[in-house]
Amino acid sequence: MPLAIFWTTLVEGILAFVATHIDDFFLLVLLFAQAQIQPTWKGWHIWLGGYLGLAGLILISSLGYLGGLLLPPPAIGLLGVIPIAVGGWKLWRPEPKETLEKELEELQERPTQKAWPILLPPPVLMSMLLTFANGGDNVSLYVPLFAGSTPLQLALFATIFFLMKGLWFAMAQKLTMQPAVAKVLTERTEHWVPWILVGLGVWILFKNETWRWLLS
């Protein structure tokens, strides 16, 4: 992989992760706080569940890569409209933080099915489900990003996402003792998310030269 493409992919991966995991960071703080008061919860439960959820989102989004094998680059670039639309929707109707807290409360109050504990402990399942529940942004951005990638770029994206997820876990676990600080940080950075999504969507359109295709 040429060095220029490596650095471009690295920046794209980091921005894509941050744009789609701001709300996830706030939920992780809440989950780690629960782990401190629930005797059956362990920190590794939340790590495992979050990684399983992320792996599932990457797997689903990899369908975009398969589509990229069949479609020409300009057509792939049209997928960049998706993150632009999601970013525009977030600018128009930002999601209140109370919604994230309600998701956690609903999962805590919902009785766990008897078949699940055999495979996954309840906190692992909860962490995984929350990752999936907030994965709409992830899929909407990862699909066009993966569709225009090579196998090496796809592997690099996955590596970046897993490493960044580990950083998210460590930061959230550290800030569990100061949830007010974590909430302020999340609310401040949340304002950047729509613009990052729109910017990445526009970049996907230009990277695949879709604009030339549409004008020709």
Order of alpha helices (4+ residues) and beta strands (2+ residues): alpha-alpha-alpha-alpha-alpha-alpha-alpha-alpha-alpha-alpha-alpha-alpha-alpha
